[in-house]
Amino acid sequence: MSGLQTEGRVDTGRILTVESLSTTFATERGPVRAVDDVSLTLDRGQSLGIVGESGSGKTVLSRSVMGLLPSTARREGSIRFGDQELLGPGAPDMSRLWGREMSMVFQNPMVSLNPVMRIGEQIAEPLRIHLGMSRRDARSTAIRLLRDVRIPEPERRVNQYPHELSGGMRQRVMIAIALACGPSLLFADEPTTALDVTVQAQILDLIAEQRAERNMSVILVTHDLGVVAGHTDVIAVMYGGRLVETAPTATLFADMRMPYTEALLASIPRLDQPSHTRLTTIPGRPPELIDPPPGCPFAPRCAYARDRCREERPPLTPTQDPTHSYACWYPVGSPEYLETREQLAAGLTIGGRP
């Protein structure tokens, strides 16, 4: 890791504080609020999983924090990295933070890597630009980084092009580039997409190893609750641009309260299921963000929704454990939930009607 420090760098304590963040895109059909009033915190060395279906706002949230948005986007609220405010007057030039303080592993390395540059050159480039390394030192560091991410024969691989590597190795190269300048915060946006199960586990374990070795914070963005189960400290579930449940990872799996979280978990294939078992799906589709419906955004797809769910939007409410919050009028385990569950099991609709 580099010894460089910037004004916002923190080695202990709170590294990221997001308060009431909203991100809106101007479109021909009208404004699209892809992130809606999101607040969260992250400590140094902590790992946060942001989970949700495609279109839930999780990727836009991560790119809003990093400032990787098109000109049609407008951010409101507060983003503090260490003691630096990243929005509003006096906000720093984000290019000073990219690579050195925060970096991102994108989900498709074949799109992110330059196909006509050698692997070693792509890893060395940020080292030379941000840290001022000589060409020789940058090459030596690139070889060390390839070794750190468990790529065999790194002295030979630095001279290869992306198309000469497997999908798993290309993703490891992306991780090496992201780690090159020793960032405090790493975003991993669907880092295991299109990889087989064995390679997925290797990539997730690799990110966890590097996080521990570097005391680095990680935000893991994924649609799969199974991915974050063993690799995060805290989970934030998003739907319709909003947080709908947040909790420490162990708490969420032991006592999830949001029906959407329960539905996400139920959609994960299980090893104990018989062969050819039909997968569980969530009916319907995510809400239209240009003109979202009133009430809970998940109500049109929720088997437990009642009239109040369709009329009033539930706030994010803490449980008796202040680290666990959810946005639901009739959460998992409530009397109304259990009543509806019995009715559905008996083939009735809500209210006990056939």
Phi and psi in degrees as a GROMACS rama.xvg file:
@    title "Ramachandran Plot"
@    xaxis  label "Phi"
@    yaxis  label "Psi"
@TYPE xy
-79.042  158.211  SER-2
-94.3512  6.03407  GLY-3
-66.8178  142.996  LEU-4
-125.259  146.406  GLN-5
-120.431  172.772  THR-6
-57.5522  -36.4409  GLU-7
-90.6679  -0.49742  GLY-8
-66.3806  137.588  ARG-9
-132.229  139.506  VAL-10
-103.834  -17.2899  ASP-11
-140.988  166.851  THR-12
76.6013  -153.293  GLY-13
-74.3566  125.406  ARG-14
-104.084  -30.0346  ILE-15
-139.897  131.149  LEU-16
-131.2  116.017  THR-17
-111.299  125.662  VAL-18
-128.169  122.837  GLU-19
48.7164  44.8997  SER-20
-81.128  129.064  LEU-21
-129.356  138.467  SER-22
-125.981  121.388  THR-23
-121.319  134.699  THR-24
-106.173  133.942  PHE-25
-83.8995  123.193  ALA-26
-128.782  169.464  THR-27
-64.403  -28.3926  GLU-28
-85.9077  -11.0652  ARG-29
131.814  175.087  GLY-30
-69.5677  138.418  PRO-31
-113.515  113.772  VAL-32
-90.2936  93.7607  ARG-33
-78.5258  -27.8946  ALA-34
-125.831  127.329  VAL-35
-126.937  99.0572  ASP-36
58.1115  55.8403  ASP-37
-98.7736  133.158  VAL-38
-129.715  134.378  SER-39
-160.209  164.306  LEU-40
-134.022  158.317  THR-41
-146.395  131.763  LEU-42
-94.4737  161.07  ASP-43
-59.7373  130.04  ARG-44
82.6301  -3.54786  GLY-45
-88.1642  152.909  GLN-46
-116.877  127.52  SER-47
-115.746  130.403  LEU-48
-101.825  126.373  GLY-49
-107.378  116.934  ILE-50
-121.677  142.775  VAL-51
170.414  165.319  GLY-52
-68.6299  168.832  GLU-53
-58.6257  132.893  SER-54
90.6933  2.97617  GLY-55
-79.4889  -16.7942  SER-56
105.298  1.85276  GLY-57
-67.1711  -41.787  LYS-58
-70.5116  -40.0243  THR-59
-62.8309  -36.6205  VAL-60
-61.2405  -48.1552  LEU-61
-64.9704  -39.3073  SER-62
-74.639  -24.2946  ARG-63
-66.1034  -40.4257  SER-64
-64.6929  -41.4401  VAL-65
-81.8973  -11.4959  MET-66
76.5472  25.8265  GLY-67
-99.0137  66.8998  LEU-68
-129.825  152.184  LEU-69
-71.6197  170.243  PRO-70
-67.7524  -17.0136  SER-71
-78.1919  -4.06438  THR-72
-94.3399  142.276  ALA-73
-125.587  125.091  ARG-74
-104.223  138.619  ARG-75
-132.783  149.909  GLU-76
116.298  -147.978  GLY-77
-139.851  135.594  SER-78
-130.676  114.684  ILE-79
-113.472  123.795  ARG-80
-106.577  107.32  PHE-81
63.7958  -120.986  GLY-82
-107.597  14.2013  ASP-83
-100.383  131.42  GLN-84
-86.5584  125.151  GLU-85
-95.7097  -3.35369  LEU-86
-121.08  152.322  LEU-87
85.9905  -173.132  GLY-88
-59.5461  138.987  PRO-89
84.0157  1.03336  GLY-90
-65.9356  143.484  ALA-91
-74.4682  161.848  PRO-92
-68.5298  115.86  ASP-93
-62.2597  -24.215  MET-94
-64.2241  -19.9029  SER-95
-74.3554  -23.2316  ARG-96
-95.7527  -28.8592  LEU-97
-60.869  132.774  TRP-98
87.2454  -55.5949  GLY-99
-77.1251  -39.1601  ARG-100
-114.969  -34.683  GLU-101
-143.77  141.242  MET-102
-145.86  170.424  SER-103
-136.247  138.968  MET-104
-101.062  115.726  VAL-105
-85.6502  163.546  PHE-106
-79.5641  -20.5888  GLN-107
-123.685  95.2962  ASN-108
-64.8786  -27.3183  PRO-109
-68.37  -23.1421  MET-110
-87.0569  -36.4272  VAL-111
-80.3219  -33.2892  SER-112
-81.8729  145.432  LEU-113
-78.9531  117.781  ASN-114
-68.6662  -16.8687  PRO-115
-108.195  10.8418  VAL-116
-113.333  140.842  MET-117
-65.9918  152.08  ARG-118
-55.2437  -46.8385  ILE-119
-59.9651  -38.8107  GLY-120
-65.1071  -37.3702  GLU-121
-71.065  -32.2506  GLN-122
-76.4812  -36.7457  ILE-123
-72.5171  -27.3029  ALA-124
-56.3847  -51.6276  GLU-125
-65.2118  -28.7562  PRO-126
-65.2873  -40.2469  LEU-127
-74.993  -37.8669  ARG-128
-74.4237  -49.3899  ILE-129
-86.4483  -34.2749  HIS-130
-107.541  -5.57132  LEU-131
68.2791  26.8284  GLY-132
-70.7739  152.338  MET-133
-71.9032  164.705  SER-134
-59.7233  -41.0075  ARG-135
-66.7139  -46.2215  ARG-136
-64.947  -38.3631  ASP-137
-64.9803  -38.2785  ALA-138
-66.3598  -42.4049  ARG-139
-62.5484  -40.7446  SER-140
-67.596  -37.053  THR-141
-61.9198  -40.9749  ALA-142
-63.9515  -41.3957  ILE-143
-64.5801  -39.7806  ARG-144
-66.0857  -39.7578  LEU-145
-61.9198  -37.0972  LEU-146
-67.8305  -38.4285  ARG-147
-61.7945  -34.4632  ASP-148
-94.0551  17.5053  VAL-149
66.7951  37.8014  ARG-150
-94.8263  121.491  ILE-151
-69.1364  153.139  PRO-152
50.4312  56.2661  GLU-153
-62.0845  -29.5158  PRO-154
-63.0627  -29.9815  GLU-155
-86.881  -36.6913  ARG-156
-66.2524  -29.5226  ARG-157
-61.3354  -21.7784  VAL-158
-94.8249  1.59203  ASN-159
-93.3072  164.306  GLN-160
-101.415  158.947  TYR-161
-52.8183  -38.2981  PRO-162
-67.7607  -13.999  HIS-163
-87.1199  -1.91032  GLU-164
-110.769  156.128  LEU-165
-73.6125  168.371  SER-166
-59.886  -42.0459  GLY-167
-64.3056  -39.7443  GLY-168
-68.5889  -37.8832  MET-169
-62.264  -38.8396  ARG-170
-67.067  -34.5991  GLN-171
-64.8995  -37.234  ARG-172
-62.7717  -41.7524  VAL-173
-60.1905  -39.3886  MET-174
-66.0672  -40.6713  ILE-175
-61.0729  -42.5671  ALA-176
-62.9616  -43.4249  ILE-177
-64.9626  -32.0112  ALA-178
-89.0605  -7.97937  LEU-179
-52.512  -45.054  ALA-180
-97.9505  13.6552  CYS-181
67.319  55.4033  GLY-182
-69.38  155.965  PRO-183
-81.6831  -27.3394  SER-184
-134.161  125.979  LEU-185
-117.374  125.927  LEU-186
-96.8584  130.099  PHE-187
-119.08  103.943  ALA-188
-94.8967  102.266  ASP-189
47.1577  56.521  GLU-190
-70.7772  -9.88511  PRO-191
-111.608  12.9834  THR-192
-59.7363  135.035  THR-193
69.7313  11.1678  ALA-194
-102.04  149.595  LEU-195
-72.364  166.19  ASP-196
-59.0942  -42.3084  VAL-197
-63.1507  -44.7221  THR-198
-68.3165  -36.2304  VAL-199
-55.3981  -47.9804  GLN-200
-62.4122  -38.5129  ALA-201
-64.4358  -42.7429  GLN-202
-65.5033  -43.8454  ILE-203
-65.174  -40.5447  LEU-204
-64.942  -37.2778  ASP-205
-63.2167  -45.2356  LEU-206
-61.622  -41.0408  ILE-207
-64.4178  -40.1355  ALA-208
-63.0271  -45.7161  GLU-209
-66.354  -35.9981  GLN-210
-60.6532  -45.4431  ARG-211
-67.5578  -42.4145  ALA-212
-66.5125  -34.1332  GLU-213
-102.35  -0.791678  ARG-214
50.7905  46.0895  ASN-215
-101.804  144.424  MET-216
-86.6732  145.333  SER-217
-131.104  134.673  VAL-218
-113.441  113.044  ILE-219
-101.237  115.004  LEU-220
-100.757  125.022  VAL-221
-159.097  161.975  THR-222
-95.9256  -4.60382  HIS-223
-111.709  111.128  ASP-224
-60.4397  -28.8685  LEU-225
-64.0022  -31.4038  GLY-226
-67.1525  -40.424  VAL-227
-85.6862  -11.9282  VAL-228
-55.5318  -45.3194  ALA-229
-107.404  10.0246  GLY-230
-131.234  12.8495  HIS-231
-136.228  157.14  THR-232
-92.002  -33.9932  ASP-233
-136.205  147.499  VAL-234
-124.088  136.681  ILE-235
-120.614  119.743  ALA-236
-96.4144  128.947  VAL-237
-113.987  146.138  MET-238
-152.654  131.34  TYR-239
59.3171  32.6482  GLY-240
83.5264  -1.21156  GLY-241
-119.009  156.348  ARG-242
-77.0696  130.382  LEU-243
-115.263  -13.8563  VAL-244
-162.903  135.489  GLU-245
-136.986  139.453  THR-246
-170.895  158.23  ALA-247
-55.6606  147.002  PRO-248
-54.9477  -48.4895  THR-249
-62.4145  -39.1129  ALA-250
-65.6271  -42.4154  THR-251
-60.8113  -45.0317  LEU-252
-73.8321  -26.8572  PHE-253
-83.716  -27.1153  ALA-254
-149.788  52.2464  ASP-255
-67.4414  142.143  MET-256
-113.16  -22.9162  ARG-257
-89.3816  124.769  MET-258
-55.0087  -30.1531  PRO-259
-66.5418  -41.1716  TYR-260
-61.5534  -42.5436  THR-261
-61.4331  -39.705  GLU-262
-68.2561  -38.3972  ALA-263
-60.9855  -43.9704  LEU-264
-65.508  -39.7363  LEU-265
-66.5572  -22.5143  ALA-266
-82.2061  -6.07351  SER-267
-79.7874  126.895  ILE-268
-60.7399  143.873  PRO-269
-117.271  142.746  ARG-270
-67.1036  -26.1171  LEU-271
-85.275  0.946313  ASP-272
-79.8512  143.34  GLN-273
-60.4713  155.209  PRO-274
-59.6449  142.787  SER-275
69.4103  18.024  HIS-276
-66.2198  133.489  THR-277
-67.3043  131.367  ARG-278
-70.9007  145.026  LEU-279
-79.5009  133.284  THR-280
-124.091  163.069  THR-281
-96.3218  116.536  ILE-282
-65.6261  159.445  PRO-283
80.1338  -162.769  GLY-284
-142.891  159.413  ARG-285
-57.994  158.393  PRO-286
-70.3494  156.205  PRO-287
-75.3165  118.717  GLU-288
-84.841  -11.7247  LEU-289
-72.107  -43.2343  ILE-290
-136.452  74.3856  ASP-291
-64.9699  148.835  PRO-292
-71.661  159.202  PRO-293
-69.7946  165.28  PRO-294
79.3802  -160.734  GLY-295
-69.3197  129.134  CYS-296
-65.3691  -20.2666  PRO-297
-89.6317  -8.477  PHE-298
-54.1665  -42.5354  ALA-299
-62.5843  -18.1526  PRO-300
-111.6  -2.84592  ARG-301
-92.1945  127.436  CYS-302
-69.4127  -15.9573  ALA-303
-106.792  6.82763  TYR-304
-68.5633  141.779  ALA-305
-122.52  -177.791  ARG-306
-57.1783  -41.5762  ASP-307
-61.2392  -35.8116  ARG-308
-61.9128  -34.0173  CYS-309
-84.0648  -11.4967  ARG-310
-110.438  -32.6043  GLU-311
-124.326  132.223  GLU-312
-81.899  122.965  ARG-313
-74.144  139.327  PRO-314
-79.0976  164.582  PRO-315
-76.3233  112.21  LEU-316
-115.485  131.021  THR-317
-74.725  149.044  PRO-318
-82.3007  -168.282  THR-319
-61.8957  -26.6277  GLN-320
-88.3262  111.716  ASP-321
-64.1202  -13.8721  PRO-322
-84.7494  -3.55252  THR-323
-120.025  117.252  HIS-324
-129.484  154.346  SER-325
-150.155  159.181  TYR-326
-120.218  86.9511  ALA-327
-159.761  137.724  CYS-328
-76.2398  -32.3089  TRP-329
-129.413  74.7267  TYR-330
-68.2988  165.055  PRO-331
-54.3549  128.424  VAL-332
94.8797  -10.8805  GLY-333
-73.412  159.694  SER-334
-56.2986  -40.2921  PRO-335
-66.0969  -39.8143  GLU-336
-62.3177  -47.442  TYR-337
-64.5704  -37.8395  LEU-338
-62.5377  -47.0001  GLU-339
-64.0395  -38.1687  THR-340
-62.0164  -40.8248  ARG-341
-65.3771  -40.6541  GLU-342
-64.728  -42.0483  GLN-343
-66.2964  -38.248  LEU-344
-64.7944  -28.9664  ALA-345
-88.1779  4.25983  ALA-346
80.4774  19.4233  GLY-347
-104.386  164.193  LEU-348
-91.2291  174.483  THR-349
-60.3636  130.425  ILE-350
100.618  -3.20666  GLY-351
84.6934  16.0805  GLY-352
-89.8052  146.281  ARG-353
